[in-house]
Amino acid sequence: MFDAVPNDATGYVAAAYVFFFAIVLIYIAIIGAKLERIGRELTDLTDRLEATGETAPKGDKATGGEGVG
């Protein structure tokens, strides 16, 4: 009924799974690096804004203010 010996395609299937897993890991690493960079830039912008003594506009959605629209 079933062969106990795997056929020739088993190696290709395993290689496809390994390739797909590697691509997913690379994608996650790229997204993580982008999020880290954005976090650093946001911290830098916040520090510079606080250093100048300015505040964000009241209607700014990032601060949770009531904006128009």
MIKOL-173535 format. One record per residue (C-alpha): residue in three letters; x negated, y negated, z. Coordinates in nm, 4 decimals, padded with zeros to 6 digits. Layout:
REM MIKOL-173535
{'ALA', {X, Y, Z}}
...
END
This chain:
REM MIKOL-173535
{'MET', {00.0000, 00.0000, 00.0000}}
{'PHE', {-00.2569, -00.2606, 00.1132}}
{'ASP', {-00.6245, -00.2558, 00.0342}}
{'ALA', {-00.8504, -00.2477, 00.3371}}
{'VAL', {-01.1250, -00.4170, 00.1354}}
{'PRO', {-01.0661, -00.7874, 00.0620}}
{'ASN', {-01.0595, -00.8838, -00.3026}}
{'ASP', {-01.2994, -01.1223, -00.4740}}
{'ALA', {-01.0841, -01.4312, -00.4112}}
{'THR', {-01.1361, -01.4196, -00.0342}}
{'GLY', {-01.4621, -01.6126, -00.0565}}
{'TYR', {-01.3028, -01.8823, -00.2684}}
{'VAL', {-01.0115, -01.9209, -00.0263}}
{'ALA', {-01.2499, -01.9514, 00.2686}}
{'ALA', {-01.4581, -02.2078, 00.0787}}
{'ALA', {-01.1454, -02.4071, -00.0030}}
{'TYR', {-01.0446, -02.4153, 00.3653}}
{'VAL', {-01.3936, -02.5246, 00.4709}}
{'PHE', {-01.3981, -02.7941, 00.2013}}
{'PHE', {-01.0548, -02.9242, 00.3044}}
{'PHE', {-01.1544, -02.9267, 00.6728}}
{'ALA', {-01.4724, -03.1200, 00.5892}}
{'ILE', {-01.2754, -03.3777, 00.3896}}
{'VAL', {-01.0332, -03.4269, 00.6800}}
{'LEU', {-01.3225, -03.4731, 00.9251}}
{'ILE', {-01.4890, -03.7272, 00.6949}}
{'TYR', {-01.1589, -03.9158, 00.6599}}
{'ILE', {-01.1136, -03.9261, 01.0385}}
{'ALA', {-01.4706, -04.0529, 01.0822}}
{'ILE', {-01.4161, -04.3309, 00.8281}}
{'ILE', {-01.0896, -04.4412, 00.9913}}
{'GLY', {-01.2551, -04.4328, 01.3346}}
{'ALA', {-01.5419, -04.6487, 01.2128}}
{'LYS', {-01.2984, -04.8992, 01.0636}}
{'LEU', {-01.0983, -04.9178, 01.3860}}
{'GLU', {-01.4159, -04.9696, 01.5867}}
{'ARG', {-01.5264, -05.2510, 01.3548}}
{'ILE', {-01.1848, -05.4178, 01.3715}}
{'GLY', {-01.1925, -05.3939, 01.7513}}
{'ARG', {-01.5353, -05.5599, 01.7634}}
{'GLU', {-01.4210, -05.8382, 01.5289}}
{'LEU', {-01.1056, -05.8943, 01.7332}}
{'THR', {-01.3092, -05.9164, 02.0537}}
{'ASP', {-01.5494, -06.1600, 01.8879}}
{'LEU', {-01.2654, -06.3779, 01.7603}}
{'THR', {-01.0984, -06.3745, 02.1034}}
{'ASP', {-01.4245, -06.4756, 02.2722}}
{'ARG', {-01.4798, -06.7566, 02.0237}}
{'LEU', {-01.1220, -06.8769, 02.0678}}
{'GLU', {-01.1577, -06.8794, 02.4459}}
{'ALA', {-01.4929, -07.0603, 02.4194}}
{'THR', {-01.3371, -07.3455, 02.2244}}
{'GLY', {-01.0531, -07.3775, 02.4751}}
{'GLU', {-00.7878, -07.3424, 02.2081}}
{'THR', {-00.4860, -07.1182, 02.2347}}
{'ALA', {-00.3008, -06.9249, 01.9709}}
{'PRO', {00.0119, -07.0868, 01.8260}}
{'LYS', {00.3257, -07.0245, 02.0311}}
{'GLY', {00.5038, -06.8475, 01.7440}}
{'ASP', {00.2150, -06.6097, 01.6790}}
{'LYS', {00.3377, -06.2508, 01.6637}}
{'ALA', {00.0034, -06.1201, 01.7891}}
{'THR', {00.0588, -06.2916, 02.1259}}
{'GLY', {00.4194, -06.1798, 02.1559}}
{'GLY', {00.5626, -06.5277, 02.1084}}
{'GLU', {00.8980, -06.5987, 01.9502}}
{'GLY', {00.8205, -06.6658, 01.5862}}
{'VAL', {01.0403, -06.7809, 01.3041}}
{'GLY', {01.1404, -06.5109, 01.0592}}
END
